[in-house]
């Protein structure tokens, strides 16, 4: 598994925005499809809400990629 840290600039980021910002999705539309298909997990649970607010300490998994959110 490929793990990456992502520094938040504010208090949260939405799930679709995180996928775009980390390059896990090429566009907002691609992020929406990945999420709707149930391919994304947040803290070990499948997440289908693209507007899910992610905060420091959350972990997002997609395929063999894992993103840890940390404070900026």
CHARMM internal coordinates of N, CA and C (Angstrom, degrees):
IC EDIT
DIST 1 N 1 CA 1.4508
DIST 1 CA 1 C 1.5222
ANGL 1 N 1 CA 1 C 109.11
DIST 1 C 2 N 1.3252
ANGL 1 CA 1 C 2 N 115.53
DIHE 1 N 1 CA 1 C 2 N 137.96
DIST 2 N 2 CA 1.4548
ANGL 1 C 2 N 2 CA 122.70
DIHE 1 CA 1 C 2 N 2 CA 179.73
DIST 2 CA 2 C 1.5255
ANGL 2 N 2 CA 2 C 109.20
DIHE 1 C 2 N 2 CA 2 C -96.52
DIST 2 C 3 N 1.3315
ANGL 2 CA 2 C 3 N 117.86
DIHE 2 N 2 CA 2 C 3 N 112.42
DIST 3 N 3 CA 1.4621
ANGL 2 C 3 N 3 CA 122.02
DIHE 2 CA 2 C 3 N 3 CA -177.62
DIST 3 CA 3 C 1.5241
ANGL 3 N 3 CA 3 C 110.74
DIHE 2 C 3 N 3 CA 3 C -102.95
DIST 3 C 4 N 1.3372
ANGL 3 CA 3 C 4 N 115.33
DIHE 3 N 3 CA 3 C 4 N 140.67
DIST 4 N 4 CA 1.4569
ANGL 3 C 4 N 4 CA 122.69
DIHE 3 CA 3 C 4 N 4 CA -179.46
DIST 4 CA 4 C 1.5180
ANGL 4 N 4 CA 4 C 108.81
DIHE 3 C 4 N 4 CA 4 C -136.98
DIST 4 C 5 N 1.3304
ANGL 4 CA 4 C 5 N 116.24
DIHE 4 N 4 CA 4 C 5 N 145.62
DIST 5 N 5 CA 1.4576
ANGL 4 C 5 N 5 CA 121.27
DIHE 4 CA 4 C 5 N 5 CA 172.11
DIST 5 CA 5 C 1.5195
ANGL 5 N 5 CA 5 C 108.73
DIHE 4 C 5 N 5 CA 5 C -96.45
DIST 5 C 6 N 1.3285
ANGL 5 CA 5 C 6 N 116.61
DIHE 5 N 5 CA 5 C 6 N 142.72
DIST 6 N 6 CA 1.4605
ANGL 5 C 6 N 6 CA 121.84
DIHE 5 CA 5 C 6 N 6 CA 176.66
DIST 6 CA 6 C 1.5173
ANGL 6 N 6 CA 6 C 107.79
DIHE 5 C 6 N 6 CA 6 C -127.80
DIST 6 C 7 N 1.3393
ANGL 6 CA 6 C 7 N 116.35
DIHE 6 N 6 CA 6 C 7 N 122.73
DIST 7 N 7 CA 1.4632
ANGL 6 C 7 N 7 CA 121.04
DIHE 6 CA 6 C 7 N 7 CA -179.11
DIST 7 CA 7 C 1.5216
ANGL 7 N 7 CA 7 C 110.49
DIHE 6 C 7 N 7 CA 7 C -88.84
DIST 7 C 8 N 1.3118
ANGL 7 CA 7 C 8 N 116.12
DIHE 7 N 7 CA 7 C 8 N 121.97
DIST 8 N 8 CA 1.4615
ANGL 7 C 8 N 8 CA 121.33
DIHE 7 CA 7 C 8 N 8 CA 176.87
DIST 8 CA 8 C 1.5223
ANGL 8 N 8 CA 8 C 109.41
DIHE 7 C 8 N 8 CA 8 C -74.40
DIST 8 C 9 N 1.3319
ANGL 8 CA 8 C 9 N 115.86
DIHE 8 N 8 CA 8 C 9 N 140.20
DIST 9 N 9 CA 1.4676
ANGL 8 C 9 N 9 CA 120.24
DIHE 8 CA 8 C 9 N 9 CA 176.90
DIST 9 CA 9 C 1.5199
ANGL 9 N 9 CA 9 C 110.96
DIHE 8 C 9 N 9 CA 9 C -94.39
DIST 9 C 10 N 1.3187
ANGL 9 CA 9 C 10 N 116.52
DIHE 9 N 9 CA 9 C 10 N -22.50
DIST 10 N 10 CA 1.4660
ANGL 9 C 10 N 10 CA 122.11
DIHE 9 CA 9 C 10 N 10 CA 177.45
DIST 10 CA 10 C 1.5136
ANGL 10 N 10 CA 10 C 108.56
DIHE 9 C 10 N 10 CA 10 C -123.27
DIST 10 C 11 N 1.3290
ANGL 10 CA 10 C 11 N 116.29
DIHE 10 N 10 CA 10 C 11 N -153.15
DIST 11 N 11 CA 1.4567
ANGL 10 C 11 N 11 CA 118.56
DIHE 10 CA 10 C 11 N 11 CA -179.31
DIST 11 CA 11 C 1.5201
ANGL 11 N 11 CA 11 C 112.82
DIHE 10 C 11 N 11 CA 11 C -89.07
DIST 11 C 12 N 1.3675
ANGL 11 CA 11 C 12 N 117.83
DIHE 11 N 11 CA 11 C 12 N -14.50
DIST 12 N 12 CA 1.4661
ANGL 11 C 12 N 12 CA 120.05
DIHE 11 CA 11 C 12 N 12 CA 178.16
DIST 12 CA 12 C 1.5328
ANGL 12 N 12 CA 12 C 110.57
DIHE 11 C 12 N 12 CA 12 C -159.09
DIST 12 C 13 N 1.3289
ANGL 12 CA 12 C 13 N 115.13
DIHE 12 N 12 CA 12 C 13 N 168.60
DIST 13 N 13 CA 1.4562
ANGL 12 C 13 N 13 CA 123.72
DIHE 12 CA 12 C 13 N 13 CA 172.40
DIST 13 CA 13 C 1.5312
ANGL 13 N 13 CA 13 C 106.03
DIHE 12 C 13 N 13 CA 13 C -144.21
DIST 13 C 14 N 1.3221
ANGL 13 CA 13 C 14 N 116.90
DIHE 13 N 13 CA 13 C 14 N 146.00
DIST 14 N 14 CA 1.4637
ANGL 13 C 14 N 14 CA 118.71
DIHE 13 CA 13 C 14 N 14 CA 178.77
DIST 14 CA 14 C 1.5222
ANGL 14 N 14 CA 14 C 109.70
DIHE 13 C 14 N 14 CA 14 C -78.95
DIST 14 C 15 N 1.3096
ANGL 14 CA 14 C 15 N 115.50
DIHE 14 N 14 CA 14 C 15 N 156.49
DIST 15 N 15 CA 1.4593
ANGL 14 C 15 N 15 CA 121.54
DIHE 14 CA 14 C 15 N 15 CA -176.66
DIST 15 CA 15 C 1.5223
ANGL 15 N 15 CA 15 C 111.51
DIHE 14 C 15 N 15 CA 15 C -59.21
DIST 15 C 16 N 1.3365
ANGL 15 CA 15 C 16 N 118.17
DIHE 15 N 15 CA 15 C 16 N -46.49
DIST 16 N 16 CA 1.4593
ANGL 15 C 16 N 16 CA 119.23
DIHE 15 CA 15 C 16 N 16 CA -179.43
DIST 16 CA 16 C 1.5235
ANGL 16 N 16 CA 16 C 111.99
DIHE 15 C 16 N 16 CA 16 C -64.66
DIST 16 C 17 N 1.3236
ANGL 16 CA 16 C 17 N 117.58
DIHE 16 N 16 CA 16 C 17 N -37.47
DIST 17 N 17 CA 1.4607
ANGL 16 C 17 N 17 CA 121.11
DIHE 16 CA 16 C 17 N 17 CA 178.15
DIST 17 CA 17 C 1.5319
ANGL 17 N 17 CA 17 C 111.03
DIHE 16 C 17 N 17 CA 17 C -65.88
DIST 17 C 18 N 1.3274
ANGL 17 CA 17 C 18 N 117.19
DIHE 17 N 17 CA 17 C 18 N -37.93
DIST 18 N 18 CA 1.4619
ANGL 17 C 18 N 18 CA 120.45
DIHE 17 CA 17 C 18 N 18 CA 178.18
DIST 18 CA 18 C 1.5272
ANGL 18 N 18 CA 18 C 111.09
DIHE 17 C 18 N 18 CA 18 C -64.14
DIST 18 C 19 N 1.3193
ANGL 18 CA 18 C 19 N 116.82
DIHE 18 N 18 CA 18 C 19 N -43.12
DIST 19 N 19 CA 1.4652
ANGL 18 C 19 N 19 CA 119.90
DIHE 18 CA 18 C 19 N 19 CA 179.50
DIST 19 CA 19 C 1.5191
ANGL 19 N 19 CA 19 C 110.92
DIHE 18 C 19 N 19 CA 19 C -60.92
DIST 19 C 20 N 1.3245
ANGL 19 CA 19 C 20 N 117.51
DIHE 19 N 19 CA 19 C 20 N -39.51
DIST 20 N 20 CA 1.4661
ANGL 19 C 20 N 20 CA 121.14
DIHE 19 CA 19 C 20 N 20 CA 176.93
DIST 20 CA 20 C 1.5224
ANGL 20 N 20 CA 20 C 110.65
DIHE 19 C 20 N 20 CA 20 C -68.78
DIST 20 C 21 N 1.3352
ANGL 20 CA 20 C 21 N 117.64
DIHE 20 N 20 CA 20 C 21 N -46.48
DIST 21 N 21 CA 1.4671
ANGL 20 C 21 N 21 CA 122.17
DIHE 20 CA 20 C 21 N 21 CA -175.87
DIST 21 CA 21 C 1.5280
ANGL 21 N 21 CA 21 C 112.69
DIHE 20 C 21 N 21 CA 21 C -63.50
DIST 21 C 22 N 1.3125
ANGL 21 CA 21 C 22 N 117.27
DIHE 21 N 21 CA 21 C 22 N -31.23
DIST 22 N 22 CA 1.4672
ANGL 21 C 22 N 22 CA 121.06
DIHE 21 CA 21 C 22 N 22 CA -179.03
DIST 22 CA 22 C 1.5228
ANGL 22 N 22 CA 22 C 112.50
DIHE 21 C 22 N 22 CA 22 C -91.58
DIST 22 C 23 N 1.3418
ANGL 22 CA 22 C 23 N 117.18
DIHE 22 N 22 CA 22 C 23 N -5.93
DIST 23 N 23 CA 1.4589
ANGL 22 C 23 N 23 CA 120.56
DIHE 22 CA 22 C 23 N 23 CA -179.88
DIST 23 CA 23 C 1.5186
ANGL 23 N 23 CA 23 C 113.90
DIHE 22 C 23 N 23 CA 23 C 81.89
DIST 23 C 24 N 1.3220
ANGL 23 CA 23 C 24 N 117.21
DIHE 23 N 23 CA 23 C 24 N 7.93
DIST 24 N 24 CA 1.4633
ANGL 23 C 24 N 24 CA 119.95
DIHE 23 CA 23 C 24 N 24 CA 177.67
DIST 24 CA 24 C 1.5232
ANGL 24 N 24 CA 24 C 111.12
DIHE 23 C 24 N 24 CA 24 C -73.69
DIST 24 C 25 N 1.3378
ANGL 24 CA 24 C 25 N 116.41
DIHE 24 N 24 CA 24 C 25 N -21.36
DIST 25 N 25 CA 1.4709
ANGL 24 C 25 N 25 CA 122.06
DIHE 24 CA 24 C 25 N 25 CA 173.83
DIST 25 CA 25 C 1.5224
ANGL 25 N 25 CA 25 C 107.33
DIHE 24 C 25 N 25 CA 25 C -130.38
DIST 25 C 26 N 1.3157
ANGL 25 CA 25 C 26 N 116.01
DIHE 25 N 25 CA 25 C 26 N 137.19
DIST 26 N 26 CA 1.4639
ANGL 25 C 26 N 26 CA 121.34
DIHE 25 CA 25 C 26 N 26 CA -176.99
DIST 26 CA 26 C 1.5280
ANGL 26 N 26 CA 26 C 112.48
DIHE 25 C 26 N 26 CA 26 C -72.95
DIST 26 C 27 N 1.3220
ANGL 26 CA 26 C 27 N 117.20
DIHE 26 N 26 CA 26 C 27 N -24.21
DIST 27 N 27 CA 1.4637
ANGL 26 C 27 N 27 CA 120.98
DIHE 26 CA 26 C 27 N 27 CA -177.41
DIST 27 CA 27 C 1.5250
ANGL 27 N 27 CA 27 C 109.34
DIHE 26 C 27 N 27 CA 27 C -154.50
DIST 27 C 28 N 1.3261
ANGL 27 CA 27 C 28 N 114.63
DIHE 27 N 27 CA 27 C 28 N 172.54
DIST 28 N 28 CA 1.4590
ANGL 27 C 28 N 28 CA 119.05
DIHE 27 CA 27 C 28 N 28 CA 176.45
DIST 28 CA 28 C 1.5203
ANGL 28 N 28 CA 28 C 111.70
DIHE 27 C 28 N 28 CA 28 C -63.83
DIST 28 C 29 N 1.3202
ANGL 28 CA 28 C 29 N 116.13
DIHE 28 N 28 CA 28 C 29 N -36.94
DIST 29 N 29 CA 1.4611
ANGL 28 C 29 N 29 CA 120.14
DIHE 28 CA 28 C 29 N 29 CA 178.05
DIST 29 CA 29 C 1.5124
ANGL 29 N 29 CA 29 C 112.01
DIHE 28 C 29 N 29 CA 29 C -64.78
DIST 29 C 30 N 1.3309
ANGL 29 CA 29 C 30 N 115.83
DIHE 29 N 29 CA 29 C 30 N -40.64
DIST 30 N 30 CA 1.4660
ANGL 29 C 30 N 30 CA 120.25
DIHE 29 CA 29 C 30 N 30 CA 178.40
DIST 30 CA 30 C 1.5263
ANGL 30 N 30 CA 30 C 110.25
DIHE 29 C 30 N 30 CA 30 C -65.71
DIST 30 C 31 N 1.3313
ANGL 30 CA 30 C 31 N 116.67
DIHE 30 N 30 CA 30 C 31 N -39.21
DIST 31 N 31 CA 1.4685
ANGL 30 C 31 N 31 CA 120.60
DIHE 30 CA 30 C 31 N 31 CA 178.09
DIST 31 CA 31 C 1.5236
ANGL 31 N 31 CA 31 C 110.08
DIHE 30 C 31 N 31 CA 31 C -62.91
DIST 31 C 32 N 1.3248
ANGL 31 CA 31 C 32 N 116.23
DIHE 31 N 31 CA 31 C 32 N -43.17
DIST 32 N 32 CA 1.4632
ANGL 31 C 32 N 32 CA 121.26
DIHE 31 CA 31 C 32 N 32 CA -179.96
DIST 32 CA 32 C 1.5277
ANGL 32 N 32 CA 32 C 111.01
DIHE 31 C 32 N 32 CA 32 C -58.98
DIST 32 C 33 N 1.3340
ANGL 32 CA 32 C 33 N 117.03
DIHE 32 N 32 CA 32 C 33 N -43.06
DIST 33 N 33 CA 1.4670
ANGL 32 C 33 N 33 CA 121.44
DIHE 32 CA 32 C 33 N 33 CA -179.85
DIST 33 CA 33 C 1.5301
ANGL 33 N 33 CA 33 C 110.64
DIHE 32 C 33 N 33 CA 33 C -65.74
DIST 33 C 34 N 1.3282
ANGL 33 CA 33 C 34 N 117.38
DIHE 33 N 33 CA 33 C 34 N -46.18
DIST 34 N 34 CA 1.4684
ANGL 33 C 34 N 34 CA 120.81
DIHE 33 CA 33 C 34 N 34 CA 179.75
DIST 34 CA 34 C 1.5254
ANGL 34 N 34 CA 34 C 111.11
DIHE 33 C 34 N 34 CA 34 C -57.91
DIST 34 C 35 N 1.3235
ANGL 34 CA 34 C 35 N 115.55
DIHE 34 N 34 CA 34 C 35 N -43.36
DIST 35 N 35 CA 1.4585
ANGL 34 C 35 N 35 CA 120.52
DIHE 34 CA 34 C 35 N 35 CA -178.94
DIST 35 CA 35 C 1.5345
ANGL 35 N 35 CA 35 C 110.39
DIHE 34 C 35 N 35 CA 35 C -68.24
DIST 35 C 36 N 1.3376
ANGL 35 CA 35 C 36 N 116.81
DIHE 35 N 35 CA 35 C 36 N -46.41
DIST 36 N 36 CA 1.4654
ANGL 35 C 36 N 36 CA 121.02
DIHE 35 CA 35 C 36 N 36 CA -178.35
DIST 36 CA 36 C 1.5208
ANGL 36 N 36 CA 36 C 112.19
DIHE 35 C 36 N 36 CA 36 C -62.64
DIST 36 C 37 N 1.3343
ANGL 36 CA 36 C 37 N 116.97
DIHE 36 N 36 CA 36 C 37 N -31.81
DIST 37 N 37 CA 1.4678
ANGL 36 C 37 N 37 CA 121.45
DIHE 36 CA 36 C 37 N 37 CA 179.47
DIST 37 CA 37 C 1.5236
ANGL 37 N 37 CA 37 C 112.72
DIHE 36 C 37 N 37 CA 37 C -79.49
DIST 37 C 38 N 1.3259
ANGL 37 CA 37 C 38 N 117.55
DIHE 37 N 37 CA 37 C 38 N -2.14
DIST 38 N 38 CA 1.4628
ANGL 37 C 38 N 38 CA 120.77
DIHE 37 CA 37 C 38 N 38 CA 178.12
DIST 38 CA 38 C 1.5147
ANGL 38 N 38 CA 38 C 114.08
DIHE 37 C 38 N 38 CA 38 C 76.63
DIST 38 C 39 N 1.3324
ANGL 38 CA 38 C 39 N 117.38
DIHE 38 N 38 CA 38 C 39 N 24.67
DIST 39 N 39 CA 1.4639
ANGL 38 C 39 N 39 CA 121.06
DIHE 38 CA 38 C 39 N 39 CA -178.12
DIST 39 CA 39 C 1.5268
ANGL 39 N 39 CA 39 C 113.73
DIHE 38 C 39 N 39 CA 39 C -87.64
DIST 39 C 40 N 1.3412
ANGL 39 CA 39 C 40 N 116.66
DIHE 39 N 39 CA 39 C 40 N -7.71
DIST 40 N 40 CA 1.4677
ANGL 39 C 40 N 40 CA 121.09
DIHE 39 CA 39 C 40 N 40 CA -175.02
DIST 40 CA 40 C 1.5231
ANGL 40 N 40 CA 40 C 109.91
DIHE 39 C 40 N 40 CA 40 C -110.04
DIST 40 C 41 N 1.3227
ANGL 40 CA 40 C 41 N 115.57
DIHE 40 N 40 CA 40 C 41 N 136.10
DIST 41 N 41 CA 1.4606
ANGL 40 C 41 N 41 CA 120.75
DIHE 40 CA 40 C 41 N 41 CA 176.14
DIST 41 CA 41 C 1.5197
ANGL 41 N 41 CA 41 C 109.63
DIHE 40 C 41 N 41 CA 41 C -118.67
DIST 41 C 42 N 1.3347
ANGL 41 CA 41 C 42 N 115.87
DIHE 41 N 41 CA 41 C 42 N 140.66
DIST 42 N 42 CA 1.4580
ANGL 41 C 42 N 42 CA 122.62
DIHE 41 CA 41 C 42 N 42 CA 174.31
DIST 42 CA 42 C 1.5226
ANGL 42 N 42 CA 42 C 106.87
DIHE 41 C 42 N 42 CA 42 C -119.25
DIST 42 C 43 N 1.3120
ANGL 42 CA 42 C 43 N 115.69
DIHE 42 N 42 CA 42 C 43 N 120.46
DIST 43 N 43 CA 1.4681
ANGL 42 C 43 N 43 CA 121.71
DIHE 42 CA 42 C 43 N 43 CA -179.46
DIST 43 CA 43 C 1.5253
ANGL 43 N 43 CA 43 C 111.56
DIHE 42 C 43 N 43 CA 43 C 53.18
DIST 43 C 44 N 1.3300
ANGL 43 CA 43 C 44 N 116.11
DIHE 43 N 43 CA 43 C 44 N 39.88
DIST 44 N 44 CA 1.4562
ANGL 43 C 44 N 44 CA 121.85
DIHE 43 CA 43 C 44 N 44 CA 175.08
DIST 44 CA 44 C 1.5206
ANGL 44 N 44 CA 44 C 115.74
DIHE 43 C 44 N 44 CA 44 C 84.43
DIST 44 C 45 N 1.3295
ANGL 44 CA 44 C 45 N 117.84
DIHE 44 N 44 CA 44 C 45 N 0.30
DIST 45 N 45 CA 1.4648
ANGL 44 C 45 N 45 CA 122.00
DIHE 44 CA 44 C 45 N 45 CA -178.76
DIST 45 CA 45 C 1.5283
ANGL 45 N 45 CA 45 C 109.99
DIHE 44 C 45 N 45 CA 45 C -118.22
DIST 45 C 46 N 1.3242
ANGL 45 CA 45 C 46 N 117.10
DIHE 45 N 45 CA 45 C 46 N 137.30
DIST 46 N 46 CA 1.4588
ANGL 45 C 46 N 46 CA 120.97
DIHE 45 CA 45 C 46 N 46 CA 176.65
DIST 46 CA 46 C 1.5226
ANGL 46 N 46 CA 46 C 108.81
DIHE 45 C 46 N 46 CA 46 C -60.26
DIST 46 C 47 N 1.3336
ANGL 46 CA 46 C 47 N 115.60
DIHE 46 N 46 CA 46 C 47 N 132.24
DIST 47 N 47 CA 1.4652
ANGL 46 C 47 N 47 CA 121.32
DIHE 46 CA 46 C 47 N 47 CA -178.40
DIST 47 CA 47 C 1.5206
ANGL 47 N 47 CA 47 C 109.77
DIHE 46 C 47 N 47 CA 47 C -121.97
DIST 47 C 48 N 1.3259
ANGL 47 CA 47 C 48 N 117.18
DIHE 47 N 47 CA 47 C 48 N 125.67
DIST 48 N 48 CA 1.4620
ANGL 47 C 48 N 48 CA 121.90
DIHE 47 CA 47 C 48 N 48 CA -178.67
DIST 48 CA 48 C 1.5254
ANGL 48 N 48 CA 48 C 112.77
DIHE 47 C 48 N 48 CA 48 C -113.72
DIST 48 C 49 N 1.3323
ANGL 48 CA 48 C 49 N 117.11
DIHE 48 N 48 CA 48 C 49 N 9.41
DIST 49 N 49 CA 1.4693
ANGL 48 C 49 N 49 CA 120.67
DIHE 48 CA 48 C 49 N 49 CA 177.76
DIST 49 CA 49 C 1.5249
ANGL 49 N 49 CA 49 C 108.51
DIHE 48 C 49 N 49 CA 49 C -101.79
DIST 49 C 50 N 1.3366
ANGL 49 CA 49 C 50 N 116.33
DIHE 49 N 49 CA 49 C 50 N 111.39
DIST 50 N 50 CA 1.4638
ANGL 49 C 50 N 50 CA 119.13
DIHE 49 CA 49 C 50 N 50 CA -176.52
DIST 50 CA 50 C 1.5172
ANGL 50 N 50 CA 50 C 111.87
DIHE 49 C 50 N 50 CA 50 C -69.58
DIST 50 C 51 N 1.3377
ANGL 50 CA 50 C 51 N 117.17
DIHE 50 N 50 CA 50 C 51 N -22.34
DIST 51 N 51 CA 1.4560
ANGL 50 C 51 N 51 CA 121.33
DIHE 50 CA 50 C 51 N 51 CA 179.02
DIST 51 CA 51 C 1.5188
ANGL 51 N 51 CA 51 C 113.83
DIHE 50 C 51 N 51 CA 51 C -90.68
DIST 51 C 52 N 1.3189
ANGL 51 CA 51 C 52 N 117.03
DIHE 51 N 51 CA 51 C 52 N 9.34
DIST 52 N 52 CA 1.4735
ANGL 51 C 52 N 52 CA 121.49
DIHE 51 CA 51 C 52 N 52 CA 179.55
DIST 52 CA 52 C 1.5233
ANGL 52 N 52 CA 52 C 109.17
DIHE 51 C 52 N 52 CA 52 C -54.66
DIST 52 C 53 N 1.3204
ANGL 52 CA 52 C 53 N 116.64
DIHE 52 N 52 CA 52 C 53 N 126.01
DIST 53 N 53 CA 1.4600
ANGL 52 C 53 N 53 CA 121.06
DIHE 52 CA 52 C 53 N 53 CA 179.46
DIST 53 CA 53 C 1.5217
ANGL 53 N 53 CA 53 C 109.40
DIHE 52 C 53 N 53 CA 53 C -81.80
DIST 53 C 54 N 1.3171
ANGL 53 CA 53 C 54 N 115.20
DIHE 53 N 53 CA 53 C 54 N 124.23
DIST 54 N 54 CA 1.4599
ANGL 53 C 54 N 54 CA 121.93
DIHE 53 CA 53 C 54 N 54 CA 179.21
DIST 54 CA 54 C 1.5193
ANGL 54 N 54 CA 54 C 108.72
DIHE 53 C 54 N 54 CA 54 C -103.94
DIST 54 C 55 N 1.3167
ANGL 54 CA 54 C 55 N 115.35
DIHE 54 N 54 CA 54 C 55 N 140.77
DIST 55 N 55 CA 1.4620
ANGL 54 C 55 N 55 CA 120.87
DIHE 54 CA 54 C 55 N 55 CA -177.34
DIST 55 CA 55 C 1.5255
ANGL 55 N 55 CA 55 C 110.26
DIHE 54 C 55 N 55 CA 55 C -129.61
DIST 55 C 56 N 1.3141
ANGL 55 CA 55 C 56 N 115.91
DIHE 55 N 55 CA 55 C 56 N 171.57
DIST 56 N 56 CA 1.4551
ANGL 55 C 56 N 56 CA 121.89
DIHE 55 CA 55 C 56 N 56 CA 178.76
DIST 56 CA 56 C 1.5271
ANGL 56 N 56 CA 56 C 109.98
DIHE 55 C 56 N 56 CA 56 C -50.10
DIST 56 C 57 N 1.3246
ANGL 56 CA 56 C 57 N 115.75
DIHE 56 N 56 CA 56 C 57 N 132.56
DIST 57 N 57 CA 1.4585
ANGL 56 C 57 N 57 CA 121.61
DIHE 56 CA 56 C 57 N 57 CA 178.70
DIST 57 CA 57 C 1.5169
ANGL 57 N 57 CA 57 C 113.70
DIHE 56 C 57 N 57 CA 57 C 98.64
DIST 57 C 58 N 1.3351
ANGL 57 CA 57 C 58 N 117.84
DIHE 57 N 57 CA 57 C 58 N -17.21
DIST 58 N 58 CA 1.4697
ANGL 57 C 58 N 58 CA 120.24
DIHE 57 CA 57 C 58 N 58 CA 178.84
DIST 58 CA 58 C 1.5215
ANGL 58 N 58 CA 58 C 110.13
DIHE 57 C 58 N 58 CA 58 C -72.52
DIST 58 C 59 N 1.3273
ANGL 58 CA 58 C 59 N 115.93
DIHE 58 N 58 CA 58 C 59 N 153.88
DIST 59 N 59 CA 1.4593
ANGL 58 C 59 N 59 CA 123.15
DIHE 58 CA 58 C 59 N 59 CA 176.03
DIST 59 CA 59 C 1.5180
ANGL 59 N 59 CA 59 C 108.92
DIHE 58 C 59 N 59 CA 59 C -125.88
DIST 59 C 60 N 1.3306
ANGL 59 CA 59 C 60 N 115.66
DIHE 59 N 59 CA 59 C 60 N 133.69
DIST 60 N 60 CA 1.4593
ANGL 59 C 60 N 60 CA 121.69
DIHE 59 CA 59 C 60 N 60 CA 179.76
DIST 60 CA 60 C 1.5266
ANGL 60 N 60 CA 60 C 108.11
DIHE 59 C 60 N 60 CA 60 C -119.46
DIST 60 C 61 N 1.3329
ANGL 60 CA 60 C 61 N 116.25
DIHE 60 N 60 CA 60 C 61 N 129.48
DIST 61 N 61 CA 1.4614
ANGL 60 C 61 N 61 CA 121.67
DIHE 60 CA 60 C 61 N 61 CA 179.91
DIST 61 CA 61 C 1.5263
ANGL 61 N 61 CA 61 C 109.66
DIHE 60 C 61 N 61 CA 61 C -119.56
DIST 61 C 62 N 1.3402
ANGL 61 CA 61 C 62 N 114.67
DIHE 61 N 61 CA 61 C 62 N 137.20
DIST 62 N 62 CA 1.4606
ANGL 61 C 62 N 62 CA 122.15
DIHE 61 CA 61 C 62 N 62 CA 175.20
DIST 62 CA 62 C 1.5271
ANGL 62 N 62 CA 62 C 106.18
DIHE 61 C 62 N 62 CA 62 C -144.94
DIST 62 C 63 N 1.3282
ANGL 62 CA 62 C 63 N 116.07
DIHE 62 N 62 CA 62 C 63 N 113.91
DIST 63 N 63 CA 1.4644
ANGL 62 C 63 N 63 CA 119.08
DIHE 62 CA 62 C 63 N 63 CA -176.83
DIST 63 CA 63 C 1.5232
ANGL 63 N 63 CA 63 C 109.78
DIHE 62 C 63 N 63 CA 63 C 61.08
DIST 63 C 64 N 1.3464
ANGL 63 CA 63 C 64 N 116.49
DIHE 63 N 63 CA 63 C 64 N -126.74
DIST 64 N 64 CA 1.4675
ANGL 63 C 64 N 64 CA 119.75
DIHE 63 CA 63 C 64 N 64 CA 179.35
DIST 64 CA 64 C 1.5195
ANGL 64 N 64 CA 64 C 112.23
DIHE 63 C 64 N 64 CA 64 C -97.58
DIST 64 C 65 N 1.3386
ANGL 64 CA 64 C 65 N 117.70
DIHE 64 N 64 CA 64 C 65 N 13.41
DIST 65 N 65 CA 1.4572
ANGL 64 C 65 N 65 CA 122.09
DIHE 64 CA 64 C 65 N 65 CA 178.97
DIST 65 CA 65 C 1.5301
ANGL 65 N 65 CA 65 C 110.14
DIHE 64 C 65 N 65 CA 65 C -101.78
DIST 65 C 66 N 1.3348
ANGL 65 CA 65 C 66 N 115.42
DIHE 65 N 65 CA 65 C 66 N 139.38
DIST 66 N 66 CA 1.4527
ANGL 65 C 66 N 66 CA 122.13
DIHE 65 CA 65 C 66 N 66 CA 177.97
DIST 66 CA 66 C 1.5270
ANGL 66 N 66 CA 66 C 107.38
DIHE 65 C 66 N 66 CA 66 C -131.38
DIST 66 C 67 N 1.3236
ANGL 66 CA 66 C 67 N 116.60
DIHE 66 N 66 CA 66 C 67 N 127.77
DIST 67 N 67 CA 1.4676
ANGL 66 C 67 N 67 CA 121.83
DIHE 66 CA 66 C 67 N 67 CA 179.66
DIST 67 CA 67 C 1.5181
ANGL 67 N 67 CA 67 C 108.52
DIHE 66 C 67 N 67 CA 67 C -115.63
DIST 67 C 68 N 1.3453
ANGL 67 CA 67 C 68 N 116.06
DIHE 67 N 67 CA 67 C 68 N 125.74
DIST 68 N 68 CA 1.4696
ANGL 67 C 68 N 68 CA 123.25
DIHE 67 CA 67 C 68 N 68 CA 175.85
DIST 68 CA 68 C 1.5210
ANGL 68 N 68 CA 68 C 107.11
DIHE 67 C 68 N 68 CA 68 C -100.84
DIST 68 C 69 N 1.3216
ANGL 68 CA 68 C 69 N 117.32
DIHE 68 N 68 CA 68 C 69 N 128.08
DIST 69 N 69 CA 1.4617
ANGL 68 C 69 N 69 CA 120.49
DIHE 68 CA 68 C 69 N 69 CA 177.15
DIST 69 CA 69 C 1.5127
ANGL 69 N 69 CA 69 C 109.08
DIHE 68 C 69 N 69 CA 69 C -92.29
DIST 69 C 70 N 1.3305
ANGL 69 CA 69 C 70 N 114.96
DIHE 69 N 69 CA 69 C 70 N 133.30
DIST 70 N 70 CA 1.4603
ANGL 69 C 70 N 70 CA 120.16
DIHE 69 CA 69 C 70 N 70 CA 178.23
DIST 70 CA 70 C 1.5154
ANGL 70 N 70 CA 70 C 108.62
DIHE 69 C 70 N 70 CA 70 C -132.54
DIST 70 C 71 N 1.3018
ANGL 70 CA 70 C 71 N 116.07
DIHE 70 N 70 CA 70 C 71 N 160.01
DIST 71 N 71 CA 1.4592
ANGL 70 C 71 N 71 CA 120.80
DIHE 70 CA 70 C 71 N 71 CA 179.36
DIST 71 CA 71 C 1.5155
ANGL 71 N 71 CA 71 C 111.01
DIHE 70 C 71 N 71 CA 71 C -67.89
DIST 71 C 72 N 1.3089
ANGL 71 CA 71 C 72 N 116.10
DIHE 71 N 71 CA 71 C 72 N 148.58
DIST 72 N 72 CA 1.4654
ANGL 71 C 72 N 72 CA 121.86
DIHE 71 CA 71 C 72 N 72 CA -177.11
DIST 72 CA 72 C 1.4474
ANGL 72 N 72 CA 72 C 111.87
DIHE 71 C 72 N 72 CA 72 C -93.10
END
COOR INIT
IC SEED 1 N 1 CA 1 C
IC BUILD
